[in-house]
Amino acid sequence: MSEIMFNRRWATLLLETLTRHGVRHVCIAPGSRSTPLTLAAAAHPRLTRHSHFDERGLGHLALGLAKASGQPVAVIVTSGTAAANLYPALIEASLTGERLVLLTADRPAELIDCGANQAIRQSGMFAGFAAGALDLPRPTPAIPARWLVSAVDALLADVPHGGVHINCPFAEPLYGADQDEEDDWSPALGDWWQSSEPWLKAATAPLLQAEPDWPVWRRRRGVVIAGRTDAAQGEAIAQWARTLGWPLLGDVLSHTGQPLPHADLWLNAPAAQAELARAELVVQFGSSLTGKRLLAWQAECPAEALWLVDPLPGRRDPGHHRGRRIFAAAAPWLTLHPAVANPPWAPVLAELAAVAARRVGQTLLPAAEAGSTDAAWAAAPVCEARLAYRLPALLPTGGGLLLGNSLTVRLADALAQLPAGYPVWGNRGASGIDGLLATAAGVARATARPLLALLGDVSALYDINSLALFRHCPAPVVILVVNNNGGQIFSLLPTTPETVRQAYYVMPQAVDFRHAAALFGLDYQRPDSMGALRTMLDALWRRQPAAGAATVVELVVPPEQGASLLRELVAEMAR
């Protein structure tokens, strides 16, 4: 068999092996050295293919697909710096657990470290952020097919969370017409080709066991912290805490409905600190907490112990508490640790949350009383703090929300109370602003449901190439860009003088996203009031998928208003 055709047979077997581990989406960037992998993916009947010209965006597109589908996603890129551009998405997946399979084409060994074009040392290039790695040899019939399938099977079975790197060297020639050449290499796997199982099956994980002293602890004073969890688990955690009578401090990505909303505002209140000091046990589900006040309380909480329940590897507790690290998803752990009905032991926290809600309403709409009419809200100018507070009313029915980082997610965490179980996504592992648009595109493609993607102007600029991924959407997508002219998250920092903060932290760009939308053929809107925003979004959510492209909605807001209002509300509640 010619080298051209054997390269393709090798790549075909590699892709087929990945499908046996649940890979259904593959993201492909253009490149020559990756031709065998690209052609194998293009011909595979069970793979949904996605493409993008920007490898950094491609990695985050795969990240979004993996977040929303719960399945591993493969990525194909060519050699050289193309592979290096996958690093940010892999780092995020290493912290948040999405399964990515990075297939990086490479030059064969004889072209490395000799000045050959587009050849770098790719072996081990992702260091400690790849949960597993496999350096494949140059394809040759001398290596049996069963070695290739079993090597990939073993790699994927050993890595239940995070991304893996499979480096794939291919020698030229890479191009040529398909030929009907005799193949005695692939058929050596026999009827495996007609099955849907891996060649090599791994043993099952040990069973989760109940904490033997739980019947005692559930009668004591506990606090529940909910970090990043999925929708079904978030609702179950909320019900569990409610039955126990334990206060639940829920992150904006917890899906719990945040029964004690605005915690980032009232946690510094002396009454809250005094009440929470009585807690004897803290049970935390998930990590990556957003709120600064919640992070501070978790780090210093005086409870006897903290139990952290999270299936991802690692400690995941920046407070380094004495307690228990339980590697489990919330749902099975809750089943093994049933709640018993207790009266709420900290009712003052609910009172503080209600006070915070009133103060937020009065601050954001000072001309009206708390609980003001819809007409008063509709007339209010757009403001990123008002947007965060009114966010639940802007969400598409049966859809989802992707939150950007920096000030966007902090305002939503402090001011919004999202519906329990409503799907919310974010990149809160490394919390970077790179790749947020591409991640949203992956979520939209995986769910095929309406999606609101909310992010800041600098985040949108950072990933502007990925607007190309929104030209054809399976359901209505709105990219809501809050343009406060720079990185206004730095307005919360005590950097001085003001000229230094503006020049080296905020970095105002004075851009108009109308032109970015036009460049990629997307619709564009720029409402100037909260009512106009609500009316426009209601109309967009009713659009049929055939409408095609996403809509970029730009909210131009006073630069420091959002940060200033958040700072003001935190100070008021701390008194």
C-alpha positions in Angstrom: 0.0 0.0 0.0 1.3 3.5 -0.9 2.3 5.8 2.0 -0.5 8.2 1.0 -3.2 5.6 1.4 -1.6 4.1 4.6 -1.6 7.5 6.2 -5.3 7.7 5.6 -5.9 4.2 6.9 -4.0 5.1 10.1 -6.0 8.3 10.5 -9.3 6.6 9.8 -8.6 4.0 12.5 -7.6 6.7 15.0 -10.8 8.7 14.4 -12.9 5.5 14.6 -11.3 4.6 17.9 -12.3 8.1 19.3 -15.9 7.5 18.4 -15.9 4.4 20.6 -15.3 6.7 23.5 -18.2 9.1 22.8 -16.6 11.6 20.4 -19.3 12.9 18.1 -17.9 16.4 17.3 -14.6 17.2 15.6 -13.3 20.7 15.1 -10.9 21.2 12.2 -8.5 24.0 11.2 -7.0 24.3 7.8 -3.5 22.8 7.3 -1.4 20.6 5.0 0.3 18.3 7.4 -3.1 17.4 9.0 -4.5 16.2 5.7 -4.8 12.5 6.6 -6.8 13.4 9.8 -8.9 16.0 8.0 -9.9 13.6 5.2 -10.6 10.8 7.7 -12.9 13.1 9.7 -14.6 14.4 6.6 -15.5 10.9 5.5 -16.6 9.6 8.9 -20.4 9.0 9.0 -20.8 9.5 12.8 -18.9 12.7 13.2 -20.3 16.2 13.1 -17.6 18.5 11.7 -16.9 22.1 12.6 -14.2 24.4 11.1 -12.5 27.7 11.9 -9.5 29.5 10.5 -8.3 30.5 13.9 -6.8 27.6 16.0 -7.2 29.5 19.3 -10.9 30.1 18.6 -11.2 26.5 17.4 -10.0 25.2 20.7 -12.6 27.2 22.5 -15.3 26.2 20.1 -14.5 22.6 21.1 -14.6 23.6 24.7 -18.1 25.0 24.3 -19.2 21.9 22.5 -17.9 19.7 25.3 -19.4 21.9 28.0 -22.9 21.7 26.5 -22.9 18.2 25.2 -21.1 16.5 28.1 -19.2 14.5 25.5 -15.5 14.5 24.5 -14.7 16.6 21.5 -11.8 16.1 19.1 -9.7 18.9 17.6 -7.5 18.6 14.4 -4.8 21.1 13.7 -1.6 21.2 11.6 1.9 21.4 12.9 3.9 24.3 14.4 2.3 27.2 16.2 -1.1 26.1 15.0 -0.9 23.4 17.8 0.4 26.0 20.3 -2.8 28.0 19.9 -4.8 25.3 21.5 -3.1 25.9 24.9 -5.6 28.4 26.4 -8.6 26.1 25.7 -6.7 23.1 27.1 -5.7 25.0 30.3 -9.4 25.9 30.8 -10.5 22.3 30.3 -7.8 21.1 32.8 -9.5 23.2 35.4 -13.1 22.7 34.6 -13.1 19.1 33.4 -14.3 19.2 29.8 -12.8 16.4 27.8 -10.9 17.5 24.7 -8.9 15.3 22.4 -6.2 17.4 20.7 -4.9 15.8 17.5 -1.9 17.7 16.4 -0.3 16.8 13.1 3.5 16.8 13.1 6.5 16.4 10.9 8.3 13.0 11.2 11.3 12.8 13.4 13.8 13.4 10.7 12.4 16.9 10.1 12.6 18.0 13.8 15.4 20.3 15.0 17.0 20.6 11.6 15.5 23.8 10.3 12.6 22.2 8.4 9.7 24.5 7.7 6.8 24.6 10.3 8.5 22.1 12.5 8.8 22.5 16.2 9.2 20.2 19.1 5.6 19.2 19.8 6.1 16.2 22.1 5.2 17.3 25.6 4.4 20.8 24.5 1.4 21.1 26.7 3.4 20.2 29.9 1.3 19.6 33.0 -2.0 20.8 31.5 -2.7 17.8 29.4 -4.2 15.1 31.6 -2.7 12.5 29.3 -0.5 12.4 26.2 0.4 9.9 23.5 3.2 10.4 20.9 2.3 8.3 18.0 5.0 6.9 15.8 5.2 7.6 12.1 2.5 5.4 10.4 3.8 2.1 9.2 2.2 -1.3 8.5 4.9 -2.8 10.7 2.9 -1.6 13.7 -0.2 -3.7 14.1 -3.6 -2.0 14.1 -4.4 -3.4 17.5 -1.5 -1.4 19.0 -3.0 1.8 17.8 -6.5 1.2 19.0 -5.4 -0.2 22.4 -3.0 2.7 22.9 -5.7 5.3 22.3 -8.2 3.2 24.4 -5.8 3.1 27.3 -5.1 6.9 27.1 -8.8 7.9 27.1 -9.8 5.4 29.8 -7.2 6.8 32.1 -8.4 10.4 31.8 -12.1 10.9 32.9 -11.6 14.7 33.1 -9.7 17.3 31.1 -7.9 17.2 27.8 -5.5 14.7 26.2 -2.9 15.4 23.5 -2.2 12.9 20.7 0.7 14.0 18.5 0.4 12.5 15.0 3.5 12.7 12.7 2.9 12.1 9.0 5.5 11.9 6.3 4.9 13.1 2.7 3.4 12.5 0.3 0.1 13.6 1.8 -1.9 14.2 -1.3 -3.2 11.9 -4.0 -6.4 10.5 -5.4 -8.1 7.7 -3.5 -7.0 4.4 -4.8 -8.6 1.0 -4.3 -5.5 -0.6 -2.9 -5.4 -3.9 -1.0 -5.5 -3.4 2.7 -4.5 -6.3 5.0 -3.7 -4.0 8.0 -7.2 -2.6 9.0 -9.1 -5.9 8.6 -6.8 -7.5 11.1 -9.2 -6.0 13.8 -11.9 -8.4 12.5 -15.5 -7.8 13.6 -14.5 -4.9 15.8 -15.3 -2.7 12.8 -19.0 -3.7 13.0 -19.2 -3.1 16.8 -19.5 0.1 18.8 -17.2 -0.9 21.7 -13.6 0.1 22.4 -11.0 -2.6 21.6 -9.7 -2.4 25.2 -12.2 -1.9 28.0 -11.1 -0.4 31.3 -12.2 -1.6 34.7 -14.9 0.3 36.5 -14.1 2.9 39.2 -14.6 1.9 42.9 -18.0 2.5 44.3 -18.7 5.7 46.3 -19.4 5.1 49.9 -21.5 7.1 52.5 -19.8 9.1 55.2 -20.5 7.0 58.3 -21.0 10.0 60.6 -23.5 11.7 58.3 -26.6 10.9 60.5 -25.0 12.9 63.3 -23.8 15.8 61.2 -27.2 16.3 59.5 -28.7 17.3 62.8 -26.2 20.1 63.4 -25.8 23.6 62.0 -24.5 23.4 58.5 -23.9 25.8 55.6 -24.0 24.7 51.9 -21.8 26.4 49.3 -22.7 25.6 45.7 -20.0 26.4 43.1 -20.0 25.3 39.5 -22.5 22.5 39.0 -24.8 21.4 36.2 -28.6 22.2 36.1 -30.0 19.0 37.5 -27.5 18.8 40.3 -28.0 22.4 41.2 -31.7 21.9 41.7 -31.0 18.8 43.8 -28.5 20.6 46.0 -31.0 23.4 46.6 -33.8 21.0 47.7 -31.3 19.1 49.9 -30.2 22.3 51.7 -33.8 23.5 52.1 -34.9 20.2 53.7 -31.9 20.3 56.1 -32.7 24.0 57.0 -29.2 24.9 56.1 -28.4 28.3 54.4 -27.3 27.9 50.8 -24.7 30.3 49.3 -25.0 29.7 45.6 -22.6 30.9 42.9 -24.1 32.3 39.7 -23.0 29.1 37.9 -24.5 26.8 40.5 -28.0 26.4 38.9 -29.4 26.5 42.5 -31.6 29.6 42.0 -29.5 31.3 44.6 -32.2 31.1 47.4 -30.2 33.7 49.4 -29.6 36.2 46.5 -27.1 39.0 46.4 -24.7 37.2 48.8 -21.8 39.2 47.5 -23.4 42.3 48.9 -24.5 41.2 52.3 -21.8 38.7 53.4 -19.8 41.5 54.9 -22.6 42.7 57.1 -21.8 42.2 60.8 -25.1 40.4 61.3 -24.3 37.9 58.6 -20.8 37.3 59.9 -22.1 36.7 63.4 -24.8 34.3 62.3 -22.5 32.3 60.0 -19.9 32.1 62.8 -22.3 29.6 64.4 -21.9 27.1 61.6 -20.4 23.7 62.6 -20.0 22.2 59.1 -19.7 23.5 55.6 -20.5 21.2 52.7 -19.3 22.6 49.4 -20.3 21.3 46.0 -18.1 22.3 43.0 -15.4 24.9 42.9 -14.5 28.1 41.0 -16.5 30.5 43.2 -17.1 34.0 41.7 -18.1 36.3 44.5 -15.2 38.1 46.3 -17.1 38.1 49.6 -18.1 34.5 49.3 -14.5 33.5 48.5 -13.3 35.5 51.6 -15.8 33.9 53.9 -15.1 30.4 52.6 -11.4 31.0 53.2 -11.9 32.1 56.8 -15.1 30.3 57.9 -14.8 29.1 61.5 -16.7 25.8 61.1 -15.2 22.7 62.5 -14.7 21.1 59.1 -15.3 21.6 55.4 -16.4 18.8 53.1 -15.7 19.5 49.4 -17.6 17.3 47.0 -16.3 17.6 43.4 -15.6 14.9 40.9 -12.6 16.8 39.4 -9.0 15.9 40.6 -7.0 18.2 42.9 -7.7 19.9 46.2 -9.8 22.8 44.8 -9.9 24.6 48.1 -7.8 27.8 48.2 -8.6 28.1 51.9 -6.8 24.8 52.7 -9.3 23.7 55.2 -9.2 20.8 57.5 -12.0 18.4 56.5 -12.8 15.9 53.7 -12.1 16.0 50.0 -14.8 13.8 48.4 -14.3 12.9 44.7 -17.9 12.5 43.5 -20.6 14.2 41.5 -23.3 15.9 43.6 -26.2 13.7 42.5 -24.9 10.3 43.7 -23.4 11.8 46.8 -26.7 13.3 47.8 -28.5 10.0 47.3 -26.1 8.4 49.8 -26.5 11.3 52.3 -30.2 12.0 52.5 -31.5 15.1 54.3 -33.8 15.1 57.3 -36.2 17.9 57.9 -34.9 20.6 60.2 -36.2 24.2 60.8 -33.9 26.9 59.3 -31.2 27.7 61.9 -30.1 31.1 60.4 -33.3 33.0 59.4 -31.4 36.3 59.7 -29.6 35.6 56.4 -32.9 35.5 54.5 -33.8 38.9 56.0 -30.4 40.3 54.9 -30.9 39.0 51.4 -34.3 40.7 51.3 -32.8 44.0 52.5 -30.1 43.7 49.8 -32.8 43.2 47.1 -34.6 46.3 48.2 -31.4 48.4 48.2 -30.4 47.2 44.8 -33.8 48.2 43.4 -33.6 51.7 45.1 -30.1 52.3 43.9 -30.6 51.2 40.3 -33.9 53.1 39.9 -33.8 55.9 42.4 -36.8 57.7 40.9 -39.1 54.9 41.9 -39.9 52.9 45.0 -38.5 49.4 45.4 -40.7 47.1 43.4 -41.2 49.8 40.8 -43.4 49.3 37.8 -42.3 47.8 34.5 -42.9 51.1 32.9 -40.4 52.8 35.1 -37.8 50.1 34.4 -38.5 50.3 30.7 -37.7 54.0 30.6 -34.4 53.6 32.4 -31.2 54.1 30.4 -29.1 51.0 29.7 -26.6 50.4 32.5 -24.6 47.2 33.1 -25.7 47.0 36.7 -29.4 47.3 35.7 -28.7 44.7 33.0 -27.4 42.3 35.5 -30.3 42.8 37.9 -32.9 42.4 35.2 -31.1 39.6 33.5 -33.7 36.8 34.4 -36.4 38.8 32.5 -34.2 38.9 29.3 -33.5 35.2 29.0 -34.9 33.1 26.2 -37.5 30.5 27.2 -36.0 27.1 26.9 -32.6 28.5 26.1 -29.4 29.2 27.9 -27.0 31.9 29.0 -23.2 32.2 28.6 -21.5 34.7 31.0 -18.2 36.3 30.2 -15.6 37.0 32.7 -14.2 40.1 34.5 -16.9 42.6 35.5 -19.7 40.9 33.6 -19.9 37.7 35.7 -19.3 39.6 39.0 -22.2 41.9 38.4 -24.4 38.9 37.5 -23.3 37.0 40.6 -24.0 40.0 42.9 -27.1 41.4 41.4 -29.1 38.8 39.5 -31.1 35.8 40.8 -31.2 33.4 37.9 -33.9 30.7 37.8 -33.1 27.4 39.4 -32.0 24.9 36.8 -31.7 27.4 33.9 -28.6 26.5 31.9 -25.7 28.8 32.5 -22.2 28.4 31.1 -18.9 30.2 31.7 -15.2 29.7 31.5 -14.5 30.0 35.3 -11.5 27.7 35.5 -8.7 30.0 34.5 -11.3 32.9 34.2 -9.6 34.3 31.1 -11.3 36.6 28.6 -9.8 34.7 25.6 -12.1 32.5 23.5 -15.4 33.5 25.1 -17.2 34.1 21.8 -15.9 30.8 20.4 -17.0 29.0 23.6 -20.5 30.5 23.1 -20.6 29.3 19.5 -19.8 25.8 20.7 -22.6 25.9 23.3 -25.0 27.1 20.7 -24.1 24.3 18.3 -24.3 21.6 20.9 -27.6 22.6 22.3 -29.4 24.0 19.2 -31.4 26.2 21.6 -31.6 30.0 21.9 -28.6 31.5 23.6 -27.8 34.8 25.2 -24.0 35.4 25.3 -23.2 38.3 27.6 -19.6 39.7 27.7 -17.6 42.9 27.8 -16.1 44.9 25.0 -12.5 43.9 25.6 -13.5 40.2 25.8 -15.3 40.6 22.4 -12.3 42.4 20.9 -10.0 39.6 22.1 -11.9 37.0 20.3 -13.3 39.0 17.4 -12.3 36.4 14.8 -14.8 34.0 16.3 -17.7 36.1 15.2 -17.2 34.1 11.9 -18.6 31.1 13.8 -22.1 32.8 14.2 -22.9 33.2 10.5 -25.2 30.1 10.6 -26.8 29.3 14.0 -29.2 26.4 14.7 -31.4 28.6 16.9 -31.5 32.4 17.7 -28.3 33.6 19.3 -27.7 37.1 20.7 -24.2 38.3 21.5 -24.8 41.1 24.0 -21.6 43.2 24.3 -21.5 45.7 27.2 -19.3 48.4 25.9 -17.9 50.4 28.9 -14.8 51.4 26.9 -12.1 49.2 28.3 -11.4 46.8 31.2 -13.5 48.5 33.8 -13.0 45.6 36.2 -9.8 47.5 37.1 -11.9 50.4 38.3 -12.4 48.2 41.4 -8.7 48.1 42.1 -6.8 50.8 44.1 -4.4 51.6 41.3 -3.2 55.2 41.3 -2.8 57.7 39.7 -5.8 57.7 37.5 -3.7 58.3 34.4 -1.7 55.1 35.1 -4.9 53.0 35.6 -6.4 54.3 32.3 -3.2 53.8 30.3 -2.1 50.4 31.6 -5.1 48.7 33.1 -8.4 49.9 31.6 -6.9 50.7 28.1 -10.0 52.3 26.5 -10.4 51.4 22.9 -13.3 53.6 21.7 -14.7 51.0 19.3 -18.0 50.6 17.6 -19.1 46.9 17.2 -21.4 47.8 14.4 -18.4 47.5 12.1 -17.4 44.1 13.5 -21.0 42.7 13.0 -20.9 44.0 9.4 -17.5 42.5 8.7 -18.9 39.0 9.4 -22.4 39.5 8.1 -24.2 39.5 11.4 -27.2 41.6 12.4 -26.6 44.5 14.7 -28.8 46.4 17.2 -28.0 49.2 19.7 -30.9 49.9 22.2 -30.6 52.9 24.5 -33.1 52.0 27.2 -33.9 48.9 29.2 -37.4 48.8 27.7 -36.0 48.9 24.1 -33.6 46.1 25.0 -36.4 43.9 26.4 -38.6 44.5 23.4 -35.8 43.8 20.9 -34.8 40.6 22.7 -38.4 39.3 22.9 -38.6 39.7 19.1 -35.2 38.1 18.5 -36.1 35.0 20.6 -39.2 34.5 18.4 -37.2 34.4 15.2 -37.0 31.0 13.4 -33.7 29.2 13.1 -33.9 29.8 9.3 -33.1 33.5 10.1 -29.5 32.2 10.3 -26.9 34.6 11.6 -26.6 35.7 15.2 -27.4 39.3 16.3 -24.7 41.5 17.9 -26.4 43.8 20.5 -24.2 46.6 21.7 -25.0 48.4 25.0 -22.9 51.6 25.3 -22.8 52.4 29.0 -21.0 55.0 31.1 -17.4 53.6 31.6 -17.2 53.3 35.4 -20.8 53.2 36.4 -21.1 49.4 36.8 -18.0 49.1 39.0 -19.0 52.2 41.0 -22.5 50.9 41.7 -21.2 47.5 42.8 -18.7 49.2 45.2 -21.5 51.4 46.6 -23.9 48.6 47.3 -21.2 46.4 49.0 -20.3 49.4 51.2 -23.9 50.0 52.2 -24.6 46.4 53.2 -21.4 46.2 55.2 -22.6 48.9 57.6 
